[in-house]
Amino acid sequence: MSNPSPEDIQEHLKSIVASGDMEALSQSVLDLHPSDLADLVEALDEAQQVQLFSVLPTELASETLAEMEEGEDRGDLLAALEPERGAELLHELADDDAADLIGELEPEEQRKILDALPVEEAGDLRGLLLYDEESAGGLMTTELVSVAVTLTALEALAEVRIQGREVEDFYSVFVVDDRRRLLGTVRLDSLVIAEPDATVAELVEPVAASVRPDVDQEEVGRLISRYNLASLPVVNEFDVLLGRITFDDVIDVIEAEQTEDILRLAGITDEEDLRDSWMESVKARLPWLLLHLVTATGAASVILVFQDTIQHVLILAFVAPIIAAMGGSSGTQALAVTIRRITVEGGVSTRDSVAKELLVGAVNGGVLGVAIAGISFLVGGDPMLGGVVLLAMWGNQVVAGFAGAFIPTTLDRLGLDPSVASSVFIQTLTDLCGFFLLLGLATELLL
């Protein structure tokens, strides 16, 4: 007999939910991965969620809570549980995940759960809550394995065994001095094969990178990606080791940052969640659309200035939107490539980026200009018209390349997010220049 499909499992679980038998549901989901169970929990109402989490095994319940989408839902669920139950779930999690969860609660709700935790554990969480959630401090966990530089390999291995029992998924053994200042890392295989009386000082390797707790999470992701690190140490201004950031946390950061950039390139703020209702989506998008309406109206007003020219050469009404649209497409391409370079390289030269995109725009503009000129000549039969269209297309492509590189790199140098609705302004600029070049040249050369 074949195994049931995921759809069959979902339907079976929904039928149990509909019956209201949470005990039976808790038994049916024991073999589910926490990520899959989180999807099911998010489909329940709050009362059902609380009932299910009251009967689920603590470890499974805590992992499922951590896998739920960040936001009000899981925070409301944690707050709705008894403080003692909430403390049990947080106790099972790594302190960085626990801090993320409790950070979604109101101060009074936080206090109730923290008071139910052991004093030392509650103190660690309060310390992590002091950091901005989108900073290195907000991502780090204080749970790590470290050894003193003065130990022998045999002593260090014994220390790793002791600390490793309390630390989840450690990838690096950090080496510190007597003041807990970070000196480097030592590989586990180096400790294992080293002579027992060899010192850690002989085996230590320098760290590829470290960060201060106030560093932005995007920079953390860039460093881990650049140096292929399993974990990144977090140190204070005196190089004292505070914690570590693991690659699995950074995967979530990279996904969040890329989603944010994609939305902002489209003129949508990150206030809109992918699961928002249609009314919430309207509230998030409409302000940017109204701004675009104003800027687009300004660009289109150029047509009114040259309406006499259009009346004499009607084919211009056919060509104008093509030139404007091609400029917008090229500008968005240049913008996307430039923002990608900024994200990967952590900053790029404005001069180099602009020079490259100007050259790309000039070459593409020449090719596209010849193509649209040929079309215009076939339709209108006027060689001079073809020349005007060629120059307008070529000029607008150059403007598009310049704007697509200059705007984001300048914003980045000013410390502003280069992806914030840049495409809206580039689209307006290329529309304005495209209309002005075409109609201005036509007025001078064709009338």
N, C-alpha and C positions, 0 to 999 in steps of 0.2 A: 504494500500500500504506500502510495507516494506521500511525502511530507506536505502538510498544508502550506499554502502560499501565504505571503505576508497579508494579502487582502483578506484571506479567510480568517487569519488570526485576528485581524482588526475587527471584522464583523462579529466574531465570537466574543471578543472583549466588549464590544458595544452592547451586545445582547445582555451580557452580565451586568454592565453598568445600568442598563434600562431596568433590570430586575431589582436594582438597589442592593444586591448582595455583595458588599465590599469585602467580606471575608473570603468569598469564593474568588473575587477578582484578585485579591492580594496573593492567593495561591497560584492563580493562572499566569501571573506576570513575573514569577520568580526567575524564569529563564530568559526574560527579556533583557537586552542591553539597556543601561540607564538612559541612553540617548533616545531609544525607541519608546521606552516607558514615559519619558518626558513629553513626547508628542501626544501620547494618550492622555496624560494628566492635564495638559493644556486644553484638551477638548472637554474636560469636565467642568462643572460649575464649582464654586468655592466650597460649598458644603460637602460635595462628593470628594473634592481634593483633600479636605481636612480629614474626612472619614477614612479615606484610603491611606493617607500618610500616618494615621494613628495605628494601623494594623500592619503596615509593611515592615520588614526587617530594617533595623536602623541603618545599616551600611548601604543597602539598596536605596532606601529613602533619601539618604543624604546625597548620594551620587546622582540620583535623579533630580533632586532639587538644584544641584549645581549645573546640570545639563539643560535645565529649562532656560528659555530666552530671557535675557536680562530685561528688567522692566517691572512694571507694577504688579503683574500677575504673581510671580514667585515671591516678591516682597510681601504682597497681601497674604499669600499662603503661609509664609513663615510667621507673620504677625498673628494669623488666626490660630496657629497651634498653641498649645500650652507652652509657657516659657521653658519649662523643664524639657519638653519634647524638642523644642527648637534648639536648646542647648545641646541635647544629645546628638542631633543631626550635625550641628556645627563642629562638635568635638571630633566627629569622624572625618572631617575634611581637612585638607591642607590649609594653613592659616591664611594664605592669600585668597583662596576660594571662599573661606568663611568670612573674611573681611569684605569681599565683594558682595556677598549675600546680606550681611548685616548692615552694610552701608546703604542698602536700598530701603531701610526702615526709618521711621520717624524716631527722633531722639528718645522719646519715652519708651517706645517699643524696643529700641536697642538696649536701654538700661535694664529692662526686665530680663532679657536673654543673657546679657553679660553678667548680671548678678547671679544667674543660675549656673554659670561656668566656674571652674576652678580659678582662683585669684590670678595665678601666673598666666594662664591661658587668656583670661579676659584682659589682662594688662597688655599682652602681645597684640591682641586684636585692636585695643584702643590705640596703641602706637601706630599700627598700620592704617587705621582710619584717619590719622592726621594728614596723610599724603593725598594729593589729588588722585582720583581714580584713573586718570589718563596719563599718569607719570610713572617713572620707573619704581618709585616707592609704592605706588598703588598696585603695581603688578607683582612685586617681589614677595617671596616667602622667606621667613627667617629660619625655616627648617633646612639645614644643610649639614654637610659633613666637613669638618676642618681638623687639621692636625698641626701641632707645633713644629716649627722648623728644626728644633733641637732633638726631636725623637729619632730613634733608629727605625729602620724599615719594619722590624718585628714589632716594636712598640706601636708604630703607626697603624699596622694591620689590626692589632688588637683594639685600638681606638676606633677604627673604621667599623669593626664588627659591633661595638657597643652603640655608636651613634647611628649606624645604619638601620638598627632595629626600630628606631623612632622616626626615621626620615623616609618619606615616600619618593621612590624613583629618583635617586641621586645619580648624577652622571659625572660629577667632578668632585675630587677631594681638594679642598682649598688648603693652602699652607699659610699660616699666620705666625707672627712673632709673639713675644710675651705681652704686647699691648693690643693684640688682635688686629694688627695692621696686615693687610693682604700682601703677601710676597710672591704668590704664584699658585700653580696647581701641580699636583702629582698624579700621574696615571696609575690606575689600580694594577694594571699588568706590570708596571715598573716596580711597584711595591711587592708584588707576589714573587717576581723572579730575582729581586735584588738579594744580596747577601744579608742575612739577618742583622748584622752589626753595621750595615751601611746607613748613613744618616739621610734624613729627608732633605737636608740642605744639598746633598749631592744629586738628588733626583728631581728637585723642583724645576718647573718650567715657567717662564713668564706668561702672564695672561695676555691674550690677544687684544682684549678690550675690557673696560669696566666703565660703569656709569655712576653718576651721583643720583640720589633719589628723586631730585626735581627734574630730571631729564624727561622730555616728552616721549610718550610710548612709541611714536612713529620712528624716532631716532633709535630706540631700543630694537625695534624690528629690523631697521636697516643694518645695525651692527651685527645682530645674530645671523642675518642673511649673508652679509658680506664676508664674515669670518667663519661661517658654517659651525656655529657654536651650539652645543647641547644646552648650556646654561651660561648666563652672563652675571658676573658678580656686581653687587651694588655696594659702593663704599661712600663714606662721608668725606668731608674736606681734608681729613687727616689720614685718609686711606684705611680707616678702620672698616672691617668687613661687617656690613649690616644684614645682607641677605643675598639671594640669588633669584634670577628670573629664568624660568625654563622655557624651552622652545615651544612646548605645547600651548603655553599662555600666549606666546607671540603669534602663533598661527591665528588665534582668535583676533588679535590686534590687527594683523595684516588684513584679514577679511573685513574687519570693521572699517579700517582706514580706506581700503579700496572701494567699499560700498559707499562711504561718505564722499569720496572724490568723484565717483561715477554720478551720484545724485547731484552734487554741486555743479559738475560740468553741465548737467541738464537744467541747472537753475532751480534745483529742489533742495531745500535745507534738510539737514539730518534730523530735524524735528519730526519728519514723517517716517513712521515705521512701516515696514512692508506688510504688516498685518492690520494697519489702521483701517477704520471704516471709511466709506466714501466721503462723509462729511469732514472727517479729520484730514483726509488727503486734499480735499478742496481748500481747506484753511491753510495748509502748508504750501500749496502750489500757487494759489490765486495771486498772492502779493507779487511773486516774481513774474507771473504772466501779465499783470497790470503794468509792472515796470517795463517789460518787453513791449507792451502795447504802446507805451509812451515813447520809447526809443525808436520803435519801428515807425511810428507816426512821424517822428522827426526826420527819419531817413526818407520816407515816402514823400515828404513835403517838397523834396527836390524836384519831383515830377511836376508839381504845380508851378514851380518857377520856370520850367522849360516846356510848358504845355503847348506853346505856339510851335516849338520845334517838333513836337510829337505829331501835331496836326498836319504839318507839312511832310513829315517822313513817318508814316504810320508803322513801318516795319520796326521802328525803334521800340514800340510797345511790345513787340514779340521778342526782341533781343534783350531788353533791359532786365527782366527777371532771370534770364539764363545767366547773365554775367554776375548778377548779385548772388544767385544761388551757388554758383561755382566758387565765388570768393568766400562765401560762408563755409562751404565744405573744406576748402583748402585751409582756411583759418582754424577750423576745428581740428583738422589733422595736425597742423603745426602745434596747436595748443596741447593736444593729447600727448604728442611725442615729448614736448618740452616738460610738461608736468611729470611724465614718467621718468625723465632724466633727473629731475629735481628729487623725486622720491627715491630713486635707486642710488644716486650719487651724493645725495645730501646737499645739493646746491650746485649750480652750474654758472659759467660765465655768461653774462648778458651779451657781451660782444660776440663771443663764439657762437652762441645759439642764434642770435639775430643774423650773423653773417651766413650761417649755414642755411637758414630758412629763406633768406633773401635770394640766395643762389638757387635753391629749390623752386621758389616762387617764380623767378625769372625764366628758368628752363620750362617749367610746367606752363607758365603763362604764354610763352612763345608757341608751344605746341597747341595748346587749347585755343589761342588767338587765331592761329592759322585755320584751325578746324571751324570755328564759329564764323570767321571771315568768309570761308568758302561757302558755308550754308547761307550766309546773308547775301552773298553775291548771286547764288543760284535763285534765291527768292526775290531779291530786289533788282538784280541786274546792274548794279552801280558799283564799279571798282572802288570809288572813293568811300562808299558806305562800308565796303569790306575792310578798308584801311582803318576807318574810325573804330569799327567793332574790334579789330585786332588790337589796336592800341589800348582800348578800354579794358579788354579782357586781360591783356598782359599787365597793365598797370594795377588792376585790382588784385591779381594774383600776387604781385610783389607786395602790395599793402597787406594782404592776408598773411603772407609769410612773416612779414615784419611784426604785425600785431600778435600773431600766434606765439611768437617767441619773446617779444619785448614785454608784453603785459604780465605773463606769469613770472618771468625772472625778476622783473622790477618789484612786483608784489612780494616775492620771496625775500628779496634783499631788504625790503621794508619791514619784514617780520610778519607779513599778512599771508593768509592762506591763498595760494595762487589759483586754487580751483573754484573759489567762491563766485559762481555765476559768470566766470570769465567769458564763456561761450556766448552769453547774451550780449555782452558789449562788443565782442569781436564780430558777431553777426550784424549788429547795427552799424559798426564801422565799415564793414565790407559792403553792406547795402548802400550806405551813404556815398562811399567812394565810387562804387560801381555805377550808380545812377549819375553822379556828378561827372565822372570821366566820360561816359558814353554821351550824355546829353550836352555836356559842355563842348566836347569835341565836335559833335554833330552840328551844333549851333554855329561854331566858328568855320567849319570846313564844308558843310553841305548847304547852308542857306546863303 
